[in-house]
Amino acid sequence: MKDMLQETDLAWAESWLASEKKQYIGGEWLRGAAAPWAVKNPATGRVLCEIALADEDQIEAAALAANRCHQSEAWSRKTSRKGRADLLIAIAWLIRENVTRLALLESLANGKTYLEAVNDDIYTCAEIFEYYAGWTDKFYGEVSPVEDGFLNFTTKDPVGVCALIAPWNYPLYQASLKIAPALAMGNAVVMKPSEYTPLATLHLFELIDRELDLPKGLLNLVLCDGQAANRLTLSANVHKVSFTGSTGVGRRIVQNSGSSNLKAVTLELGGKSPCIFFEDTLNLDAAIERAFYVMFSQKGEKCSEPTRFLIQKGIYDYVLEKLIAKAGAVKCGDPLLATTEQGAQCNEAQFRRILNYIEIGKSEAELVAGGHADTSGENGKGLFIRPTIFSNVPDTARIAQEEIFGPVLSCTPFETAEDAVRIANGTSYGLAAGVYTGNVSLAHRMAERLDAGMVFVNRYGCYGLSAPFGGFRESGWGKEMAIHSLSSYTKTKGVWVHFGD
């Protein structure tokens, strides 16, 4: 018996997992036409359920159903803006009423702890839908200053059909960040979750279909692998793709858009974010505590985590000693237990990839903590990796340049602020950066010079729905969250009126 969950929740999950899983296309639940896929629990190696995946014909059918809904204007014009807001708020309430079950499904498939799923993911999903419900009647065009005798104004129209492709690290959270603004702006949706972690998103769609009345084809869900999902990025029935995932796949999506109908693309991709500790850091112990938590929570499977600690030489040994002690104390184990601090890596391929990078790191730098798998899982079969720290990592090392996406931290000493800027900006990524210093002027100078979409000063990892999220260079195109995400779900139309003789 798990110590945080009611026996009824676990019994419900067992029953739900045994039920047949289907695609949601055009308002109907359809059995997938492709081969079955086994969704596994990475903490135990056990198969949670099997899903018959969608084939390319079904994926195209979902895009067509969404486009028919869009063309009918059932949502974009015939539903009032208040009606849109009401639906988004209703979805938020469905999430709140089912937090325990959604978080349980998220934890079982992803390997993150149940507490992380509840506190970091599912509650925030409800807040996302509530936040964007407030934007349905507040994002609009403008009147432009033009010559006498003319009027020019702009409108913000829906893009059309939005293909939304979410990753496996924050499955329902990332789906919500895409679905909510797309619906708020009047678009139709085809949602594609990761085949590794589709369960919570699938259950939410079941709840929406059962409890809410919405136009057929407005929301579609396709469960498929990445190869089949390629059809979405090529389909002429899709007008926009929003993707969160690897930089390599992001490049392919851009290429596909160019070879099809030049659909709009927004990308939230990888990162290799630095966190810089200066010798004058205020409350250094608290800074170490926060940075360590952000780095190693969610078992390091976060794009914006600070995977590179740049530490000024005068405090390097002290900071490293504290980090090593913290890493050694972390308890890996059953994600459903309150005492567990780190869950399992999401899937076998990622588990092997992380271990491979650790081996690479051993030849590039000094391993000072972790560096191996943890056998805390059931019968030693869980995909657990100890929090791993490398010291004196050259800024040119592969573990300092390439995204690992796991609990692997590189620590590098520096002397001057110039050194810190050079090392921090010395990768192909530009998602986030952190600066700890008691010098306000230095903090502003660093924030100005760091080539990252988000800079955190004296507290790494500050996020809010009213603030934009997104990076530069190979970390992506466009922004998630806030008003900044809404432009990518609309198209701006300019209208000229001549008051002639």
Residue, then its C-alpha position, 0 to 999 in steps of 0.5 A: m500500500k503506497d503511503m500517499l494514495q488511497e487504495t481506491d485510487l490505485a484500484w482505479a488506476e489498475s482498472w483504467l489501465a486494463s481498459e482499451k485505449k483508443q484515438y479521439i478523432g472527430g468526436e469519436w473514439l477509434r481503435g488505432a490501426a497500427a501496431p500496439w505499443a507497450v507503455k511501461n513503468p520505468a520504475t519497475g519495468r512492468v508494462l502498464c498497458e498496450i495501445a494500438l497506435a494510430d497510422e498515418d491515415q488516421i493522423e490525416a483523418a484527425a487533421l481533416a476533422a480539425n480542419r472541417c471544424h475550423q472551416s465550419e467556424a463552429w468554434s472560431r465565430k459561432t462560439s462567443r469569446k465568453g463561450r470559449a472562456d467557459l469551456l477552458i474554465a470547465i476543463a480547469w475544473l475537470i483537472r482539479e477534480n481529478v488531480t490525484r488520478l491524473a498525477l498517478l498516471e503521470s508518475l506511473a508512465n514518466g517515473k517522476t515522483y508522485l509529489e512532483a507530478v501533483n505539485d509541479d505539473i497537474y495543479t499548474c495545468a488547471e491554472i494554465f486553462e484558467y489563465y488563458a480563459g482570461w485572454t479570449d476577449k483581451f487579445y485583439g488588433e489595433v488602429s494604425p496611424v495613417e493619412d487622412g481619408f483612410l482607416n487602417f485596423t488590424t484583426k487577430d484571426p485564428v491560425g486554423v488547425c494547430a498540431l500540438i506535439a508534447p514531450w515525455n518529461y512534462p506530459l500533461y503540463q506541456a499539452s496544456l500549455k499548447i491546448a489552452p492558448a490554441l483554443a482561447m484564440g479560436n483554433a482547432v487542435v490535433m494533440k500528439p502526446s509522447e508515446y512513452t507518456p500518453l496516459a494523463t493526456l488521454h484520460l483528460f480527453e476522456l473526461i472532456d468528451r464525457e463531461l463537456d459539449l464541444p464541436k466535433g473535431l475541435l479537439n483530436l488526440v492521436l497516439c502514435d510514434g514520432q515517425a507517424a507523427n511526421r504526417l502532421t508536420l506535412s499535412a496540408n490540413v495543418h496550419k501550425v505546429s507547436f513542438t516541444g522536444s529535441t533540437g534535431v526533431g525541431r529542425r526536421i519540423v522546420q524542413n517539413s513545413g517548408s516542403s508542405n504549406l509553409k505552416a507556422v512553427t513554434l519550437e521549444l527545444g534543448g538547453k545547456s543552461p549555466c548557473i554562475f556563482f560569484e564570490d560575493t553571492l549573498n546567502l551562498d548556502a541557500a543559493i546552492e540549495r536552490a540551484f541543486y534542487v532545480m538541477f536534480s528535481q524531476k530526475g534532471e529531465k528538464c530543458s531549462e535545468p542549470t546543467r553547468f555550474l560556473i563557480q568563481k575560484g574563491i568559493y569553488d571548493y566550498v560549493l563543490e563540497k556542499l553539492i557532493a554531500k547533497a548528491g550523496a544524500v538523495k534517495c532514489g526509489d518508488p515514485l509513489l512513496a513520500t520518502t522518495e526524492q528522485g524517480a526513474q528516468c523516463n525510458e530505456a533509451q534515455f537511461r542508456r543515453i545518460l549512462n553513455y554520457i557519464e562514461i564520456g564524462k569520465s574521460e573528460a573531467e573528474l567524477v566526484a559524485g554518482g556516476h552509475a545506475d541505482t538499483s533501488g527499483e523493484n528487483g533492481k529493474g528500475l531506470f534509476i541513475r544516481p545524481t552525478i557531478f563532474s568537477n573541473v569540466p573544460d568548457t569544450a568537453r562534450i558533457a559541457q556542450e551537449e544536452i544530456f537531459g538527466p541528473v548529470l551536472s558539470c562544474t567549472p571554475f572561473e576567475t573573472a566576469e568576462d570568463a563567466v560570460r564567455i563560458a556561459n555563451g559558449t554553446s549552441y543553446g540559449l535557453a536560460a542562465g542564472v547569476y548569483t551575486g550581491n553586486v546589483s551592477l554586476a547582476h545587470r551587466m551579466a543579464e545584459r550580456l548572457d545570450a539566453g531567453m531567460v536570465f534568473v538573478n539570485r534565484y534560479g528557475c522563476y516561472g509564471l504564466s504571465a512571463p514568457f518562456g523560451g530561448f534563443r539559437e538552437s533552444g527554439w523559436g517563439k515563446e510559451m506562456a503569457i501574451h507572447s504565446l498568443s501571437s503564434y496562435t493567430k494571424t494578423k490581418g490589416v484592413w484598409v478603408h478609404f473615405g473617398d469623395 
